[in-house]
Amino acid sequence: MTLRVLGVDPGLTRCGIGVVDVEKNRRATMVAVGVVGTSPEESLDQRLLVIATSIDDWLDRYEPHVLAVERVFSQLNVSTVMGVAQASGVVIAAAARRGIPVALHTPSEVKAAVTGSGTSNKDAVTKLVTKILRLDAPPRPADAADALALAITHAWRAGSGAAIATTGPGSQSLTPAQRAWAEAEAKARRAR
């Protein structure tokens, strides 16, 4: 079975949205990607309405099995955190109305899953997302690439319904990041 994940990089000004299909062997394919933008000159209620309407459209159009959202984390700029939290709430509620499960992932979890390092920069994430999804050009802006990275992260962490082999037949088709992630998961399972 192919797992369809809709990833959301929440924000009031730019909300990245990406849909990825991931097969049992973790081969990921981009279905759609975009960014919902709102103007700071608009009122908060209108900005959230734009995001809510867009998320409703994406959920109805692509019918994901699960929604992956970046977990709000503490920043020095309180107004930025508030905007991200408000956008996240609208997105999570839209999924809940449809009975779609929601998973939250931190930025460092996403970086580790996609690049093999939780301290990678946005350029490294974009580069690996482009490679993992076999895209001709990097998704732009970074919010779009981050949304796709969230979707990939969730599918890989969920296991796409099957365990992945790090050696043996089929392991040669894995990217270095997929191989590193799978090896780390296997090591963690052995340590339990």
C-alpha positions in Angstrom: 0.0 0.0 0.0 1.2 3.5 -0.8 1.0 6.0 2.1 -0.2 9.5 1.1 1.0 12.2 3.5 0.2 15.9 3.3 2.9 17.9 4.9 2.4 21.5 6.2 5.0 24.0 7.1 2.7 26.4 8.9 3.0 30.2 8.8 0.8 33.2 8.4 2.7 34.9 5.6 3.8 31.7 3.8 2.3 28.3 4.6 4.1 25.5 2.7 2.0 22.5 1.6 3.2 19.3 0.0 1.7 15.9 -0.8 3.9 12.9 -1.1 3.1 9.3 -1.9 5.5 6.8 -0.2 5.7 3.1 -1.1 6.6 0.3 1.3 10.2 0.4 0.1 10.2 4.2 1.1 10.4 5.4 -2.5 8.8 8.8 -2.3 7.0 10.6 -5.1 5.8 14.2 -5.1 2.1 14.5 -5.9 1.7 18.3 -5.4 3.4 21.2 -3.7 2.5 24.9 -3.1 2.5 27.8 -0.8 -0.5 29.6 0.6 0.4 33.3 1.1 -1.3 36.0 3.1 -0.5 39.7 3.4 0.4 41.2 6.8 -1.9 44.1 5.8 -4.9 41.8 6.0 -6.7 41.2 9.4 -5.8 38.1 11.3 -9.2 36.5 10.8 -9.0 37.0 7.0 -5.4 35.5 6.9 -6.5 32.4 8.9 -9.6 32.1 6.6 -7.4 32.0 3.5 -5.2 29.3 5.1 -8.3 27.3 6.3 -9.9 27.5 2.9 -6.7 26.4 1.1 -6.1 23.5 3.5 -9.7 22.4 3.1 -9.2 22.4 -0.7 -5.9 20.4 -0.5 -7.4 17.8 1.9 -10.5 17.3 -0.3 -8.5 17.2 -3.5 -5.6 14.9 -2.4 -7.3 12.8 0.3 -4.2 12.1 2.4 -4.0 9.2 4.8 -2.3 11.5 7.4 -1.3 15.1 7.9 2.2 16.0 9.1 2.7 19.4 10.6 5.8 21.1 11.9 5.6 21.3 15.7 5.7 24.9 17.0 8.9 25.5 18.8 10.0 28.4 21.0 11.6 31.3 19.2 12.7 34.7 20.5 10.0 36.4 18.3 6.7 35.8 20.2 4.6 37.2 17.4 6.1 34.7 14.9 5.4 31.8 17.3 1.8 33.0 17.7 1.3 33.2 14.0 2.7 29.8 13.4 0.6 28.4 16.3 -2.6 30.0 14.9 -1.9 28.6 11.4 -1.2 25.2 12.8 -4.4 25.2 14.8 -6.4 25.9 11.6 -4.7 23.2 9.7 -5.0 20.6 12.5 -8.7 21.4 13.0 -9.3 20.9 9.2 -7.8 17.4 9.4 -9.7 16.6 12.6 -13.0 17.5 10.9 -12.3 14.8 8.3 -11.0 12.2 10.7 -7.5 12.4 9.2 -4.7 11.7 11.8 -2.3 14.4 12.5 1.4 14.0 13.4 3.7 16.7 14.7 7.4 16.7 13.9 10.1 19.1 15.2 12.4 20.9 12.7 15.4 18.8 14.0 13.5 15.5 13.5 12.7 16.6 9.9 16.4 17.6 9.2 17.6 14.3 10.7 15.2 12.2 8.7 15.9 13.8 5.3 19.6 14.7 5.6 20.9 12.4 8.4 21.7 15.4 10.6 19.4 17.3 12.9 21.5 20.4 12.5 21.4 20.7 8.7 20.5 24.0 7.1 17.5 24.8 4.8 19.7 24.5 1.7 20.7 20.9 2.6 17.1 19.9 3.3 16.0 21.4 0.0 18.8 19.6 -1.9 18.0 16.2 -0.3 14.2 16.7 -0.8 14.9 17.3 -4.5 17.1 14.2 -4.7 14.7 11.9 -2.7 11.7 13.0 -4.8 13.7 12.8 -8.1 12.7 16.4 -9.0 14.2 18.3 -11.9 14.4 21.5 -9.9 14.3 22.3 -6.1 10.9 23.2 -4.7 10.7 27.0 -4.0 10.4 28.8 -1.7 11.9 26.9 1.2 8.5 26.6 2.8 7.4 24.3 0.0 10.5 22.2 0.4 10.0 22.0 4.2 6.4 20.8 3.7 7.6 18.0 1.4 10.3 17.2 4.0 7.7 16.9 6.7 5.6 14.5 4.6 8.7 12.4 3.8 9.7 12.4 7.5 6.4 11.2 8.7 6.1 8.4 6.1 9.6 7.2 6.9 9.1 7.3 10.7 5.7 5.6 10.3 7.5 2.9 8.3 5.1 3.2 5.3 3.5 0.0 6.6 6.7 -2.1 6.3 10.1 -2.4 7.7 13.0 -1.4 5.5 16.1 -3.4 4.8 19.4 -1.6 5.2 21.3 -4.5 3.5 20.4 -7.1 1.0 18.2 -6.9 -2.1 16.6 -3.5 -2.7 18.9 -1.6 -0.3 21.0 -0.2 -3.1 18.0 1.9 -4.2 18.0 3.9 -1.0 19.5 7.3 -0.8 22.3 7.9 1.8 19.8 9.7 4.0 17.3 6.9 3.8 20.0 4.3 4.6 21.3 6.4 7.6 17.7 6.8 8.9 16.9 3.1 8.5 20.2 2.1 10.2 19.5 4.5 13.1 16.0 3.0 13.5 17.3 -0.6 13.4 20.0 0.3 16.0 17.3 1.9 18.3 15.2 -1.2 18.0 18.1 -3.5 19.0 18.9 -1.3 22.0 15.4 -1.7 23.5 
